[in-house]
Amino acid sequence: MEYSKMTKAEIIEFLSRMKSEADECMDRISEIKNFTGSAYKEKLQDIRYRYAKLKELAKEAYHYTHLTINKNEENLFYTSFFVPAIQDIYVHCDAKINSSNPQELFHSLYDISYYARYYLPK
């Protein structure tokens, strides 16, 4: 995806989707405390999969935004909101993709949600 060519509306939608997905995963982590055995493992596996997708998306966008050829000074919303949002999300999203620790996953998902929300226009 050519992130530097995204419109303001597309950037808002991108960050909103990241926030929503992280929020939903955090809700699921809160719910898995009620499960045991294979049901617990199944629910945790789904959360891990969804977290991995979010982290991969953040990584892709982070590396894209830091390539010199992808700088877009003409798109102020991209430069002022998207680039710093992706940087904060990626840097603070420190749980490993294959983590089985719900608490680690929750903290990283919280950071994704927090930084996406922080950079969304009020």
Rosetta constraint file for C-alpha pairs under 8 A:
AtomPair CA 2 CA 6 HARMONIC 7.10 0.50
AtomPair CA 3 CA 61 HARMONIC 7.19 0.50
AtomPair CA 3 CA 64 HARMONIC 7.54 0.50
AtomPair CA 3 CA 65 HARMONIC 7.57 0.50
AtomPair CA 4 CA 65 HARMONIC 7.50 0.50
AtomPair CA 4 CA 70 HARMONIC 6.21 0.50
AtomPair CA 4 CA 71 HARMONIC 6.95 0.50
AtomPair CA 4 CA 72 HARMONIC 5.95 0.50
AtomPair CA 4 CA 75 HARMONIC 7.48 0.50
AtomPair CA 4 CA 78 HARMONIC 6.36 0.50
AtomPair CA 5 CA 72 HARMONIC 7.96 0.50
AtomPair CA 5 CA 75 HARMONIC 7.79 0.50
AtomPair CA 6 CA 10 HARMONIC 5.64 0.50
AtomPair CA 6 CA 11 HARMONIC 6.18 0.50
AtomPair CA 6 CA 78 HARMONIC 7.46 0.50
AtomPair CA 7 CA 11 HARMONIC 6.22 0.50
AtomPair CA 7 CA 78 HARMONIC 7.94 0.50
AtomPair CA 8 CA 12 HARMONIC 6.20 0.50
AtomPair CA 8 CA 77 HARMONIC 6.16 0.50
AtomPair CA 8 CA 78 HARMONIC 7.36 0.50
AtomPair CA 9 CA 13 HARMONIC 6.12 0.50
AtomPair CA 10 CA 14 HARMONIC 6.03 0.50
AtomPair CA 11 CA 15 HARMONIC 6.21 0.50
AtomPair CA 11 CA 78 HARMONIC 7.37 0.50
AtomPair CA 11 CA 82 HARMONIC 6.64 0.50
AtomPair CA 12 CA 16 HARMONIC 5.93 0.50
AtomPair CA 12 CA 120 HARMONIC 6.36 0.50
AtomPair CA 12 CA 121 HARMONIC 7.89 0.50
AtomPair CA 13 CA 17 HARMONIC 6.03 0.50
AtomPair CA 14 CA 18 HARMONIC 6.37 0.50
AtomPair CA 15 CA 19 HARMONIC 6.17 0.50
AtomPair CA 15 CA 116 HARMONIC 5.33 0.50
AtomPair CA 15 CA 117 HARMONIC 7.56 0.50
AtomPair CA 15 CA 120 HARMONIC 7.06 0.50
AtomPair CA 16 CA 20 HARMONIC 6.05 0.50
AtomPair CA 16 CA 116 HARMONIC 6.89 0.50
AtomPair CA 16 CA 117 HARMONIC 7.42 0.50
AtomPair CA 16 CA 120 HARMONIC 7.59 0.50
AtomPair CA 17 CA 21 HARMONIC 6.01 0.50
AtomPair CA 18 CA 22 HARMONIC 6.14 0.50
AtomPair CA 18 CA 54 HARMONIC 6.95 0.50
AtomPair CA 18 CA 112 HARMONIC 7.15 0.50
AtomPair CA 18 CA 113 HARMONIC 7.00 0.50
AtomPair CA 18 CA 116 HARMONIC 6.90 0.50
AtomPair CA 19 CA 23 HARMONIC 6.07 0.50
AtomPair CA 19 CA 112 HARMONIC 6.46 0.50
AtomPair CA 19 CA 113 HARMONIC 4.34 0.50
AtomPair CA 19 CA 114 HARMONIC 7.57 0.50
AtomPair CA 19 CA 116 HARMONIC 5.66 0.50
AtomPair CA 19 CA 117 HARMONIC 6.62 0.50
AtomPair CA 20 CA 24 HARMONIC 6.10 0.50
AtomPair CA 20 CA 113 HARMONIC 7.34 0.50
AtomPair CA 21 CA 25 HARMONIC 6.21 0.50
AtomPair CA 21 CA 50 HARMONIC 7.91 0.50
AtomPair CA 21 CA 54 HARMONIC 7.95 0.50
AtomPair CA 22 CA 26 HARMONIC 6.20 0.50
AtomPair CA 22 CA 51 HARMONIC 7.53 0.50
AtomPair CA 22 CA 54 HARMONIC 7.87 0.50
AtomPair CA 22 CA 109 HARMONIC 5.09 0.50
AtomPair CA 22 CA 110 HARMONIC 6.91 0.50
AtomPair CA 22 CA 112 HARMONIC 6.41 0.50
AtomPair CA 22 CA 113 HARMONIC 5.63 0.50
AtomPair CA 23 CA 27 HARMONIC 6.28 0.50
AtomPair CA 23 CA 109 HARMONIC 7.27 0.50
AtomPair CA 23 CA 110 HARMONIC 7.41 0.50
AtomPair CA 23 CA 113 HARMONIC 6.38 0.50
AtomPair CA 24 CA 28 HARMONIC 6.32 0.50
AtomPair CA 25 CA 29 HARMONIC 6.24 0.50
AtomPair CA 25 CA 47 HARMONIC 5.91 0.50
AtomPair CA 25 CA 50 HARMONIC 7.41 0.50
AtomPair CA 25 CA 51 HARMONIC 7.54 0.50
AtomPair CA 25 CA 106 HARMONIC 7.95 0.50
AtomPair CA 25 CA 109 HARMONIC 7.31 0.50
AtomPair CA 26 CA 30 HARMONIC 6.38 0.50
AtomPair CA 26 CA 106 HARMONIC 5.76 0.50
AtomPair CA 26 CA 109 HARMONIC 6.57 0.50
AtomPair CA 26 CA 110 HARMONIC 7.29 0.50
AtomPair CA 27 CA 31 HARMONIC 6.37 0.50
AtomPair CA 28 CA 32 HARMONIC 6.21 0.50
AtomPair CA 28 CA 43 HARMONIC 7.74 0.50
AtomPair CA 28 CA 47 HARMONIC 7.24 0.50
AtomPair CA 29 CA 33 HARMONIC 7.29 0.50
AtomPair CA 29 CA 44 HARMONIC 7.51 0.50
AtomPair CA 29 CA 47 HARMONIC 7.40 0.50
AtomPair CA 29 CA 102 HARMONIC 6.47 0.50
AtomPair CA 29 CA 106 HARMONIC 6.97 0.50
AtomPair CA 31 CA 35 HARMONIC 7.80 0.50
AtomPair CA 32 CA 40 HARMONIC 6.05 0.50
AtomPair CA 32 CA 43 HARMONIC 6.64 0.50
AtomPair CA 32 CA 44 HARMONIC 7.29 0.50
AtomPair CA 33 CA 40 HARMONIC 7.89 0.50
AtomPair CA 35 CA 39 HARMONIC 5.99 0.50
AtomPair CA 35 CA 40 HARMONIC 4.89 0.50
AtomPair CA 36 CA 40 HARMONIC 4.75 0.50
AtomPair CA 36 CA 41 HARMONIC 7.66 0.50
AtomPair CA 37 CA 41 HARMONIC 6.42 0.50
AtomPair CA 38 CA 42 HARMONIC 5.98 0.50
AtomPair CA 39 CA 43 HARMONIC 6.20 0.50
AtomPair CA 40 CA 44 HARMONIC 6.06 0.50
AtomPair CA 41 CA 45 HARMONIC 5.96 0.50
AtomPair CA 42 CA 46 HARMONIC 6.39 0.50
AtomPair CA 43 CA 47 HARMONIC 6.43 0.50
AtomPair CA 44 CA 48 HARMONIC 6.10 0.50
AtomPair CA 44 CA 100 HARMONIC 7.38 0.50
AtomPair CA 44 CA 102 HARMONIC 7.61 0.50
AtomPair CA 45 CA 49 HARMONIC 6.11 0.50
AtomPair CA 46 CA 50 HARMONIC 6.23 0.50
AtomPair CA 47 CA 51 HARMONIC 6.00 0.50
AtomPair CA 48 CA 52 HARMONIC 6.01 0.50
AtomPair CA 48 CA 97 HARMONIC 6.99 0.50
AtomPair CA 48 CA 98 HARMONIC 6.74 0.50
AtomPair CA 48 CA 99 HARMONIC 7.13 0.50
AtomPair CA 48 CA 100 HARMONIC 7.33 0.50
AtomPair CA 48 CA 105 HARMONIC 7.74 0.50
AtomPair CA 49 CA 53 HARMONIC 6.38 0.50
AtomPair CA 50 CA 54 HARMONIC 6.38 0.50
AtomPair CA 51 CA 55 HARMONIC 6.11 0.50
AtomPair CA 51 CA 97 HARMONIC 7.01 0.50
AtomPair CA 51 CA 105 HARMONIC 7.50 0.50
AtomPair CA 51 CA 109 HARMONIC 7.31 0.50
AtomPair CA 52 CA 56 HARMONIC 6.01 0.50
AtomPair CA 52 CA 97 HARMONIC 5.00 0.50
AtomPair CA 52 CA 98 HARMONIC 7.56 0.50
AtomPair CA 53 CA 57 HARMONIC 6.11 0.50
AtomPair CA 54 CA 58 HARMONIC 6.18 0.50
AtomPair CA 55 CA 59 HARMONIC 6.05 0.50
AtomPair CA 55 CA 90 HARMONIC 7.19 0.50
AtomPair CA 55 CA 93 HARMONIC 7.10 0.50
AtomPair CA 55 CA 97 HARMONIC 7.27 0.50
AtomPair CA 56 CA 60 HARMONIC 6.07 0.50
AtomPair CA 57 CA 61 HARMONIC 6.17 0.50
AtomPair CA 58 CA 62 HARMONIC 5.89 0.50
AtomPair CA 58 CA 86 HARMONIC 6.28 0.50
AtomPair CA 58 CA 89 HARMONIC 6.84 0.50
AtomPair CA 58 CA 90 HARMONIC 5.48 0.50
AtomPair CA 59 CA 63 HARMONIC 6.13 0.50
AtomPair CA 59 CA 90 HARMONIC 6.15 0.50
AtomPair CA 60 CA 64 HARMONIC 6.11 0.50
AtomPair CA 61 CA 65 HARMONIC 6.06 0.50
AtomPair CA 61 CA 86 HARMONIC 6.70 0.50
AtomPair CA 62 CA 66 HARMONIC 6.41 0.50
AtomPair CA 62 CA 83 HARMONIC 7.63 0.50
AtomPair CA 62 CA 86 HARMONIC 5.76 0.50
AtomPair CA 62 CA 87 HARMONIC 5.93 0.50
AtomPair CA 62 CA 90 HARMONIC 6.69 0.50
AtomPair CA 63 CA 67 HARMONIC 6.65 0.50
AtomPair CA 64 CA 70 HARMONIC 6.72 0.50
AtomPair CA 65 CA 70 HARMONIC 6.06 0.50
AtomPair CA 65 CA 71 HARMONIC 6.87 0.50
AtomPair CA 65 CA 83 HARMONIC 6.24 0.50
AtomPair CA 66 CA 70 HARMONIC 7.27 0.50
AtomPair CA 66 CA 71 HARMONIC 7.70 0.50
AtomPair CA 67 CA 71 HARMONIC 7.11 0.50
AtomPair CA 71 CA 79 HARMONIC 7.94 0.50
AtomPair CA 72 CA 76 HARMONIC 7.89 0.50
AtomPair CA 72 CA 78 HARMONIC 7.46 0.50
AtomPair CA 72 CA 79 HARMONIC 6.88 0.50
AtomPair CA 73 CA 79 HARMONIC 6.52 0.50
AtomPair CA 75 CA 79 HARMONIC 6.36 0.50
AtomPair CA 76 CA 80 HARMONIC 5.69 0.50
AtomPair CA 77 CA 81 HARMONIC 5.48 0.50
AtomPair CA 77 CA 82 HARMONIC 6.85 0.50
AtomPair CA 78 CA 82 HARMONIC 4.77 0.50
AtomPair CA 78 CA 83 HARMONIC 6.20 0.50
AtomPair CA 79 CA 83 HARMONIC 5.51 0.50
AtomPair CA 79 CA 84 HARMONIC 7.57 0.50
AtomPair CA 80 CA 84 HARMONIC 6.78 0.50
AtomPair CA 81 CA 85 HARMONIC 5.93 0.50
AtomPair CA 81 CA 119 HARMONIC 5.80 0.50
AtomPair CA 81 CA 120 HARMONIC 7.58 0.50
AtomPair CA 82 CA 86 HARMONIC 6.03 0.50
AtomPair CA 82 CA 119 HARMONIC 7.58 0.50
AtomPair CA 83 CA 87 HARMONIC 6.15 0.50
AtomPair CA 84 CA 88 HARMONIC 6.11 0.50
AtomPair CA 85 CA 89 HARMONIC 6.05 0.50
AtomPair CA 85 CA 115 HARMONIC 6.11 0.50
AtomPair CA 85 CA 116 HARMONIC 6.19 0.50
AtomPair CA 85 CA 118 HARMONIC 7.96 0.50
AtomPair CA 85 CA 119 HARMONIC 5.88 0.50
AtomPair CA 86 CA 90 HARMONIC 5.92 0.50
AtomPair CA 87 CA 91 HARMONIC 5.99 0.50
AtomPair CA 88 CA 92 HARMONIC 5.96 0.50
AtomPair CA 88 CA 115 HARMONIC 6.44 0.50
AtomPair CA 89 CA 93 HARMONIC 5.88 0.50
AtomPair CA 89 CA 111 HARMONIC 6.55 0.50
AtomPair CA 89 CA 112 HARMONIC 5.17 0.50
AtomPair CA 89 CA 115 HARMONIC 5.89 0.50
AtomPair CA 89 CA 116 HARMONIC 7.19 0.50
AtomPair CA 90 CA 94 HARMONIC 7.84 0.50
AtomPair CA 90 CA 112 HARMONIC 7.97 0.50
AtomPair CA 92 CA 108 HARMONIC 6.84 0.50
AtomPair CA 92 CA 111 HARMONIC 6.26 0.50
AtomPair CA 92 CA 112 HARMONIC 7.69 0.50
AtomPair CA 93 CA 108 HARMONIC 4.67 0.50
AtomPair CA 93 CA 109 HARMONIC 7.21 0.50
AtomPair CA 93 CA 111 HARMONIC 6.39 0.50
AtomPair CA 93 CA 112 HARMONIC 6.63 0.50
AtomPair CA 94 CA 108 HARMONIC 6.08 0.50
AtomPair CA 95 CA 99 HARMONIC 6.47 0.50
AtomPair CA 95 CA 104 HARMONIC 5.64 0.50
AtomPair CA 95 CA 105 HARMONIC 5.83 0.50
AtomPair CA 95 CA 107 HARMONIC 7.89 0.50
AtomPair CA 95 CA 108 HARMONIC 5.89 0.50
AtomPair CA 99 CA 104 HARMONIC 7.45 0.50
AtomPair CA 99 CA 105 HARMONIC 7.04 0.50
AtomPair CA 100 CA 105 HARMONIC 7.85 0.50
AtomPair CA 101 CA 105 HARMONIC 6.36 0.50
AtomPair CA 102 CA 106 HARMONIC 5.94 0.50
AtomPair CA 103 CA 107 HARMONIC 6.26 0.50
AtomPair CA 104 CA 108 HARMONIC 6.39 0.50
AtomPair CA 105 CA 109 HARMONIC 6.02 0.50
AtomPair CA 106 CA 110 HARMONIC 5.95 0.50
AtomPair CA 107 CA 111 HARMONIC 6.31 0.50
AtomPair CA 108 CA 112 HARMONIC 6.33 0.50
AtomPair CA 109 CA 113 HARMONIC 6.22 0.50
AtomPair CA 110 CA 114 HARMONIC 5.94 0.50
AtomPair CA 111 CA 115 HARMONIC 6.01 0.50
AtomPair CA 112 CA 116 HARMONIC 6.02 0.50
AtomPair CA 113 CA 117 HARMONIC 6.02 0.50
AtomPair CA 114 CA 118 HARMONIC 5.98 0.50
AtomPair CA 115 CA 119 HARMONIC 6.27 0.50
AtomPair CA 116 CA 120 HARMONIC 6.31 0.50
